[in-house]
Amino acid sequence: MHHDGHGGSFSALVTNSWVVLAVVLVALGAAALLVWLLMRGRSGASRSETAEGEALENLDGQIMAMLHQAGGAMTQVQIRNALDLPLDRVASVLRELEERGEVHRSWDTDRYTYSVSAAT
């Protein structure tokens, strides 16, 4: 029986095809994992930015709760320190609360800050 070598090369071709397929699948899996990790990182940032945005939107509620817990009055600096936000942001929210009649602010010359009290 004469063997022309096609059987051997076919076998090698099939083996090489499986190797190529395995390499392609591994590469696709790695690419999918990378995309998933990148998307997960972005959505995590979006979630924290959203939480931060919601916290900033609810500053007036947080301030009113703090005033209530403190017995109705705090200084603007104490409120700023408790919220760990820039003073101008806290002052802006306090001005809005004052305009709506929810708090009263009076300048405390001894402490060089506003004294803030909940409106009764």
VMD Tcl script that builds the backbone (N, CA, C; Angstrom):
set m [mol new atoms 360]
animate dup $m
set s [atomselect $m all]
$s set {name element resname resid chain x y z} {
  {N N MET 1 A 0.835 -1.159 0.000}
  {CA C MET 1 A 0.000 0.000 0.000}
  {C C MET 1 A 0.890 1.236 0.000}
  {N N HIS 2 A 0.602 2.101 -0.873}
  {CA C HIS 2 A 1.398 3.307 -1.038}
  {C C HIS 2 A 0.787 4.447 -0.218}
  {N N HIS 3 A 1.598 5.145 0.566}
  {CA C HIS 3 A 1.113 6.254 1.393}
  {C C HIS 3 A 1.673 7.544 0.830}
  {N N ASP 4 A 0.773 8.461 0.440}
  {CA C ASP 4 A 1.255 9.690 -0.195}
  {C C ASP 4 A 1.487 10.828 0.802}
  {N N GLY 5 A 1.174 10.620 2.064}
  {CA C GLY 5 A 1.468 11.636 3.064}
  {C C GLY 5 A 0.314 12.587 3.336}
  {N N HIS 6 A -0.807 12.452 2.593}
  {CA C HIS 6 A -1.929 13.362 2.830}
  {C C HIS 6 A -2.552 13.141 4.196}
  {N N GLY 7 A -2.606 11.907 4.616}
  {CA C GLY 7 A -3.197 11.608 5.913}
  {C C GLY 7 A -2.457 12.297 7.033}
  {N N GLY 8 A -1.147 12.287 6.962}
  {CA C GLY 8 A -0.344 12.926 8.000}
  {C C GLY 8 A -0.512 14.430 7.985}
  {N N SER 9 A -0.537 15.036 6.829}
  {CA C SER 9 A -0.666 16.488 6.768}
  {C C SER 9 A -2.076 16.920 7.155}
  {N N PHE 10 A -3.092 16.083 6.866}
  {CA C PHE 10 A -4.451 16.394 7.287}
  {C C PHE 10 A -4.536 16.396 8.810}
  {N N SER 11 A -3.900 15.400 9.414}
  {CA C SER 11 A -3.869 15.305 10.867}
  {C C SER 11 A -3.161 16.517 11.468}
  {N N ALA 12 A -2.062 16.920 10.862}
  {CA C ALA 12 A -1.332 18.099 11.342}
  {C C ALA 12 A -2.174 19.352 11.164}
  {N N LEU 13 A -2.913 19.430 10.046}
  {CA C LEU 13 A -3.776 20.582 9.786}
  {C C LEU 13 A -4.885 20.681 10.830}
  {N N VAL 14 A -5.499 19.537 11.162}
  {CA C VAL 14 A -6.559 19.523 12.174}
  {C C VAL 14 A -5.996 19.932 13.531}
  {N N THR 15 A -4.838 19.403 13.894}
  {CA C THR 15 A -4.204 19.748 15.164}
  {C C THR 15 A -3.883 21.238 15.212}
  {N N ASN 16 A -3.331 21.754 14.116}
  {CA C ASN 16 A -3.012 23.181 14.059}
  {C C ASN 16 A -4.273 24.029 14.128}
  {N N SER 17 A -5.355 23.581 13.530}
  {CA C SER 17 A -6.621 24.320 13.569}
  {C C SER 17 A -7.132 24.425 15.000}
  {N N TRP 18 A -7.032 23.327 15.744}
  {CA C TRP 18 A -7.470 23.362 17.147}
  {C C TRP 18 A -6.605 24.304 17.973}
  {N N VAL 19 A -5.311 24.310 17.699}
  {CA C VAL 19 A -4.412 25.215 18.412}
  {C C VAL 19 A -4.774 26.666 18.089}
  {N N VAL 20 A -4.983 26.956 16.795}
  {CA C VAL 20 A -5.346 28.311 16.384}
  {C C VAL 20 A -6.679 28.706 17.014}
  {N N LEU 21 A -7.662 27.793 16.995}
  {CA C LEU 21 A -8.966 28.071 17.588}
  {C C LEU 21 A -8.840 28.347 19.086}
  {N N ALA 22 A -8.032 27.557 19.774}
  {CA C ALA 22 A -7.830 27.755 21.206}
  {C C ALA 22 A -7.194 29.119 21.480}
  {N N VAL 23 A -6.200 29.487 20.680}
  {CA C VAL 23 A -5.535 30.786 20.852}
  {C C VAL 23 A -6.525 31.919 20.603}
  {N N VAL 24 A -7.344 31.801 19.557}
  {CA C VAL 24 A -8.346 32.825 19.245}
  {C C VAL 24 A -9.353 32.952 20.385}
  {N N LEU 25 A -9.820 31.802 20.909}
  {CA C LEU 25 A -10.788 31.848 22.010}
  {C C LEU 25 A -10.191 32.491 23.266}
  {N N VAL 26 A -8.958 32.172 23.561}
  {CA C VAL 26 A -8.289 32.777 24.723}
  {C C VAL 26 A -8.155 34.284 24.523}
  {N N ALA 27 A -7.778 34.700 23.314}
  {CA C ALA 27 A -7.638 36.129 23.022}
  {C C ALA 27 A -8.986 36.842 23.132}
  {N N LEU 28 A -10.042 36.223 22.606}
  {CA C LEU 28 A -11.378 36.823 22.714}
  {C C LEU 28 A -11.823 36.914 24.173}
  {N N GLY 29 A -11.538 35.882 24.933}
  {CA C GLY 29 A -11.881 35.898 26.355}
  {C C GLY 29 A -11.147 36.998 27.099}
  {N N ALA 30 A -9.872 37.172 26.791}
  {CA C ALA 30 A -9.082 38.223 27.437}
  {C C ALA 30 A -9.615 39.601 27.054}
  {N N ALA 31 A -9.966 39.773 25.784}
  {CA C ALA 31 A -10.512 41.058 25.326}
  {C C ALA 31 A -11.847 41.341 26.008}
  {N N ALA 32 A -12.701 40.317 26.110}
  {CA C ALA 32 A -13.998 40.487 26.768}
  {C C ALA 32 A -13.809 40.844 28.240}
  {N N LEU 33 A -12.863 40.196 28.903}
  {CA C LEU 33 A -12.579 40.495 30.305}
  {C C LEU 33 A -12.098 41.929 30.469}
  {N N LEU 34 A -11.229 42.373 29.582}
  {CA C LEU 34 A -10.722 43.744 29.642}
  {C C LEU 34 A -11.855 44.750 29.456}
  {N N VAL 35 A -12.705 44.515 28.473}
  {CA C VAL 35 A -13.851 45.408 28.245}
  {C C VAL 35 A -14.762 45.420 29.465}
  {N N TRP 36 A -15.037 44.260 30.031}
  {CA C TRP 36 A -15.897 44.169 31.211}
  {C C TRP 36 A -15.307 44.946 32.387}
  {N N LEU 37 A -14.002 44.788 32.608}
  {CA C LEU 37 A -13.353 45.506 33.707}
  {C C LEU 37 A -13.406 47.015 33.493}
  {N N LEU 38 A -13.177 47.458 32.266}
  {CA C LEU 38 A -13.232 48.892 31.972}
  {C C LEU 38 A -14.640 49.439 32.180}
  {N N MET 39 A -15.642 48.721 31.717}
  {CA C MET 39 A -17.021 49.172 31.877}
  {C C MET 39 A -17.421 49.167 33.352}
  {N N ARG 40 A -16.989 48.171 34.067}
  {CA C ARG 40 A -17.299 48.083 35.497}
  {C C ARG 40 A -16.678 49.246 36.247}
  {N N GLY 41 A -15.449 49.612 35.880}
  {CA C GLY 41 A -14.789 50.743 36.519}
  {C C GLY 41 A -15.529 52.037 36.256}
  {N N ARG 42 A -16.003 52.222 35.028}
  {CA C ARG 42 A -16.744 53.444 34.692}
  {C C ARG 42 A -18.067 53.507 35.427}
  {N N SER 43 A -18.796 52.396 35.478}
  {CA C SER 43 A -20.093 52.427 36.151}
  {C C SER 43 A -19.894 52.626 37.645}
  {N N GLY 44 A -18.794 52.118 38.193}
  {CA C GLY 44 A -18.505 52.363 39.610}
  {C C GLY 44 A -18.284 53.838 39.862}
  {N N ALA 45 A -17.581 54.503 38.956}
  {CA C ALA 45 A -17.367 55.940 39.090}
  {C C ALA 45 A -18.694 56.666 38.969}
  {N N SER 46 A -19.537 56.221 38.047}
  {CA C SER 46 A -20.833 56.866 37.876}
  {C C SER 46 A -21.673 56.704 39.132}
  {N N ARG 47 A -21.608 55.513 39.722}
  {CA C ARG 47 A -22.388 55.301 40.942}
  {C C ARG 47 A -21.912 56.218 42.050}
  {N N SER 48 A -20.611 56.361 42.234}
  {CA C SER 48 A -20.128 57.225 43.303}
  {C C SER 48 A -20.416 58.686 42.991}
  {N N GLU 49 A -20.311 59.077 41.715}
  {CA C GLU 49 A -20.662 60.451 41.355}
  {C C GLU 49 A -22.141 60.699 41.600}
  {N N THR 50 A -22.980 59.716 41.306}
  {CA C THR 50 A -24.409 59.861 41.534}
  {C C THR 50 A -24.686 59.978 43.022}
  {N N ALA 51 A -24.045 59.152 43.824}
  {CA C ALA 51 A -24.237 59.220 45.274}
  {C C ALA 51 A -23.785 60.577 45.806}
  {N N GLU 52 A -22.660 61.071 45.282}
  {CA C GLU 52 A -22.171 62.375 45.712}
  {C C GLU 52 A -23.155 63.465 45.302}
  {N N GLY 53 A -23.693 63.364 44.096}
  {CA C GLY 53 A -24.679 64.341 43.625}
  {C C GLY 53 A -25.924 64.329 44.485}
  {N N GLU 54 A -26.395 63.129 44.858}
  {CA C GLU 54 A -27.574 63.033 45.719}
  {C C GLU 54 A -27.286 63.617 47.097}
  {N N ALA 55 A -26.089 63.389 47.616}
  {CA C ALA 55 A -25.724 63.941 48.918}
  {C C ALA 55 A -25.703 65.469 48.857}
  {N N LEU 56 A -25.175 66.029 47.767}
  {CA C LEU 56 A -25.148 67.482 47.632}
  {C C LEU 56 A -26.555 68.047 47.476}
  {N N GLU 57 A -27.425 67.329 46.760}
  {CA C GLU 57 A -28.796 67.790 46.596}
  {C C GLU 57 A -29.547 67.786 47.920}
  {N N ASN 58 A -29.173 66.908 48.835}
  {CA C ASN 58 A -29.877 66.785 50.104}
  {C C ASN 58 A -29.164 67.527 51.231}
  {N N LEU 59 A -28.308 68.480 50.888}
  {CA C LEU 59 A -27.580 69.216 51.924}
  {C C LEU 59 A -28.524 69.943 52.876}
  {N N ASP 60 A -29.587 70.527 52.332}
  {CA C ASP 60 A -30.499 71.246 53.213}
  {C C ASP 60 A -31.108 70.305 54.250}
  {N N GLY 61 A -31.470 69.091 53.838}
  {CA C GLY 61 A -32.006 68.113 54.785}
  {C C GLY 61 A -30.973 67.688 55.813}
  {N N GLN 62 A -29.732 67.510 55.360}
  {CA C GLN 62 A -28.661 67.136 56.297}
  {C C GLN 62 A -28.421 68.252 57.311}
  {N N ILE 63 A -28.420 69.480 56.841}
  {CA C ILE 63 A -28.178 70.612 57.737}
  {C C ILE 63 A -29.307 70.725 58.758}
  {N N MET 64 A -30.552 70.588 58.299}
  {CA C MET 64 A -31.682 70.682 59.229}
  {C C MET 64 A -31.620 69.565 60.268}
  {N N ALA 65 A -31.216 68.361 59.849}
  {CA C ALA 65 A -31.090 67.242 60.790}
  {C C ALA 65 A -29.994 67.520 61.813}
  {N N MET 66 A -28.860 68.078 61.339}
  {CA C MET 66 A -27.766 68.402 62.268}
  {C C MET 66 A -28.211 69.456 63.280}
  {N N LEU 67 A -28.902 70.481 62.814}
  {CA C LEU 67 A -29.381 71.527 63.720}
  {C C LEU 67 A -30.325 70.938 64.757}
  {N N HIS 68 A -31.205 70.061 64.320}
  {CA C HIS 68 A -32.145 69.425 65.235}
  {C C HIS 68 A -31.398 68.597 66.287}
  {N N GLN 69 A -30.398 67.817 65.847}
  {CA C GLN 69 A -29.628 66.981 66.774}
  {C C GLN 69 A -28.797 67.825 67.735}
  {N N ALA 70 A -28.382 69.012 67.283}
  {CA C ALA 70 A -27.553 69.877 68.127}
  {C C ALA 70 A -28.400 70.759 69.040}
  {N N GLY 71 A -29.687 70.528 69.071}
  {CA C GLY 71 A -30.535 71.328 69.938}
  {C C GLY 71 A -31.024 72.600 69.259}
  {N N GLY 72 A -30.869 72.707 67.961}
  {CA C GLY 72 A -31.444 73.830 67.232}
  {C C GLY 72 A -30.464 74.872 66.754}
  {N N ALA 73 A -29.195 74.844 67.217}
  {CA C ALA 73 A -28.252 75.885 66.792}
  {C C ALA 73 A -26.835 75.330 66.660}
  {N N MET 74 A -26.129 75.841 65.659}
  {CA C MET 74 A -24.718 75.518 65.422}
  {C C MET 74 A -24.103 76.721 64.730}
  {N N THR 75 A -22.778 76.761 64.729}
  {CA C THR 75 A -22.127 77.795 63.928}
  {C C THR 75 A -21.973 77.279 62.497}
  {N N GLN 76 A -21.815 78.221 61.567}
  {CA C GLN 76 A -21.614 77.842 60.171}
  {C C GLN 76 A -20.347 77.013 60.018}
  {N N VAL 77 A -19.313 77.329 60.788}
  {CA C VAL 77 A -18.058 76.573 60.730}
  {C C VAL 77 A -18.263 75.138 61.233}
  {N N GLN 78 A -19.042 74.963 62.285}
  {CA C GLN 78 A -19.326 73.608 62.785}
  {C C GLN 78 A -20.068 72.788 61.728}
  {N N ILE 79 A -21.024 73.427 61.055}
  {CA C ILE 79 A -21.780 72.740 60.001}
  {C C ILE 79 A -20.840 72.369 58.862}
  {N N ARG 80 A -19.981 73.309 58.471}
  {CA C ARG 80 A -19.016 73.065 57.398}
  {C C ARG 80 A -18.096 71.905 57.749}
  {N N ASN 81 A -17.583 71.894 58.977}
  {CA C ASN 81 A -16.676 70.821 59.402}
  {C C ASN 81 A -17.387 69.468 59.441}
  {N N ALA 82 A -18.641 69.450 59.859}
  {CA C ALA 82 A -19.397 68.194 59.934}
  {C C ALA 82 A -19.666 67.640 58.538}
  {N N LEU 83 A -19.907 68.516 57.581}
  {CA C LEU 83 A -20.196 68.079 56.207}
  {C C LEU 83 A -18.934 67.850 55.390}
  {N N ASP 84 A -17.810 68.413 55.834}
  {CA C ASP 84 A -16.533 68.306 55.122}
  {C C ASP 84 A -16.674 68.777 53.669}
  {N N LEU 85 A -17.282 69.953 53.528}
  {CA C LEU 85 A -17.460 70.570 52.219}
  {C C LEU 85 A -16.861 71.967 52.245}
  {N N PRO 86 A -16.625 72.548 51.078}
  {CA C PRO 86 A -16.109 73.925 51.050}
  {C C PRO 86 A -17.088 74.889 51.727}
  {N N LEU 87 A -16.544 75.870 52.414}
  {CA C LEU 87 A -17.366 76.822 53.162}
  {C C LEU 87 A -18.333 77.566 52.247}
  {N N ASP 88 A -17.901 77.910 51.037}
  {CA C ASP 88 A -18.799 78.648 50.147}
  {C C ASP 88 A -20.013 77.804 49.745}
  {N N ARG 89 A -19.835 76.497 49.603}
  {CA C ARG 89 A -20.965 75.608 49.275}
  {C C ARG 89 A -21.945 75.546 50.432}
  {N N VAL 90 A -21.428 75.411 51.646}
  {CA C VAL 90 A -22.273 75.359 52.833}
  {C C VAL 90 A -22.988 76.699 53.020}
  {N N ALA 91 A -22.268 77.802 52.847}
  {CA C ALA 91 A -22.864 79.133 53.007}
  {C C ALA 91 A -23.984 79.345 51.994}
  {N N SER 92 A -23.799 78.852 50.789}
  {CA C SER 92 A -24.817 78.986 49.748}
  {C C SER 92 A -26.103 78.259 50.153}
  {N N VAL 93 A -25.970 77.040 50.659}
  {CA C VAL 93 A -27.145 76.275 51.091}
  {C C VAL 93 A -27.804 76.957 52.280}
  {N N LEU 94 A -27.004 77.479 53.199}
  {CA C LEU 94 A -27.564 78.169 54.362}
  {C C LEU 94 A -28.330 79.430 53.949}
  {N N ARG 95 A -27.797 80.155 52.957}
  {CA C ARG 95 A -28.519 81.340 52.450}
  {C C ARG 95 A -29.874 80.933 51.874}
  {N N GLU 96 A -29.886 79.821 51.104}
  {CA C GLU 96 A -31.151 79.336 50.535}
  {C C GLU 96 A -32.133 78.958 51.643}
  {N N LEU 97 A -31.647 78.264 52.676}
  {CA C LEU 97 A -32.505 77.888 53.797}
  {C C LEU 97 A -33.031 79.131 54.511}
  {N N GLU 98 A -32.185 80.141 54.629}
  {CA C GLU 98 A -32.595 81.382 55.283}
  {C C GLU 98 A -33.673 82.093 54.452}
  {N N GLU 99 A -33.480 82.132 53.137}
  {CA C GLU 99 A -34.468 82.764 52.252}
  {C C GLU 99 A -35.817 82.052 52.313}
  {N N ARG 100 A -35.798 80.746 52.514}
  {CA C ARG 100 A -37.048 79.975 52.623}
  {C C ARG 100 A -37.636 80.036 54.034}
  {N N GLY 101 A -36.932 80.684 54.944}
  {CA C GLY 101 A -37.430 80.834 56.305}
  {C C GLY 101 A -37.251 79.608 57.180}
  {N N GLU 102 A -36.352 78.699 56.782}
  {CA C GLU 102 A -36.147 77.474 57.566}
  {C C GLU 102 A -35.076 77.641 58.642}
  {N N VAL 103 A -34.152 78.597 58.451}
  {CA C VAL 103 A -33.126 78.886 59.460}
  {C C VAL 103 A -32.980 80.396 59.617}
  {N N HIS 104 A -32.396 80.767 60.735}
  {CA C HIS 104 A -31.997 82.155 60.975}
  {C C HIS 104 A -30.488 82.168 61.127}
  {N N ARG 105 A -29.837 83.160 60.509}
  {CA C ARG 105 A -28.385 83.308 60.663}
  {C C ARG 105 A -28.111 84.674 61.269}
  {N N SER 106 A -27.206 84.688 62.222}
  {CA C SER 106 A -26.767 85.972 62.790}
  {C C SER 106 A -25.259 85.925 62.964}
  {N N TRP 107 A -24.618 87.041 62.703}
  {CA C TRP 107 A -23.161 87.109 62.767}
  {C C TRP 107 A -22.702 87.068 64.213}
  {N N ASP 108 A -21.788 86.162 64.506}
  {CA C ASP 108 A -21.205 86.026 65.841}
  {C C ASP 108 A -19.807 86.621 65.769}
  {N N THR 109 A -19.645 87.856 66.266}
  {CA C THR 109 A -18.354 88.549 66.143}
  {C C THR 109 A -17.263 87.872 66.972}
  {N N ASP 110 A -17.635 87.262 68.091}
  {CA C ASP 110 A -16.632 86.588 68.925}
  {C C ASP 110 A -16.039 85.373 68.213}
  {N N ARG 111 A -16.860 84.642 67.507}
  {CA C ARG 111 A -16.396 83.434 66.818}
  {C C ARG 111 A -16.045 83.707 65.357}
  {N N TYR 112 A -16.357 84.865 64.876}
  {CA C TYR 112 A -16.092 85.284 63.489}
  {C C TYR 112 A -16.727 84.307 62.488}
  {N N THR 113 A -17.980 83.981 62.768}
  {CA C THR 113 A -18.761 83.115 61.871}
  {C C THR 113 A -20.229 83.360 62.152}
  {N N TYR 114 A -21.072 82.831 61.282}
  {CA C TYR 114 A -22.506 82.927 61.530}
  {C C TYR 114 A -22.939 81.891 62.541}
  {N N SER 115 A -23.892 82.296 63.381}
  {CA C SER 115 A -24.578 81.355 64.226}
  {C C SER 115 A -25.871 81.015 63.492}
  {N N VAL 116 A -26.121 79.729 63.348}
  {CA C VAL 116 A -27.283 79.278 62.569}
  {C C VAL 116 A -28.230 78.551 63.502}
  {N N SER 117 A -29.500 78.950 63.427}
  {CA C SER 117 A -30.505 78.271 64.256}
  {C C SER 117 A -31.703 77.904 63.395}
  {N N ALA 118 A -32.333 76.802 63.772}
  {CA C ALA 118 A -33.529 76.371 63.050}
  {C C ALA 118 A -34.666 77.311 63.374}
  {N N ALA 119 A -35.441 77.643 62.348}
  {CA C ALA 119 A -36.609 78.511 62.569}
  {C C ALA 119 A -37.648 77.731 63.356}
  {N N THR 120 A -38.328 78.410 64.235}
  {CA C THR 120 A -39.353 77.728 65.057}
  {C C THR 120 A -40.740 78.146 64.653}
}
mol reanalyze $m
mol bondsrecalc $m
mol representation Tube
mol addrep $m
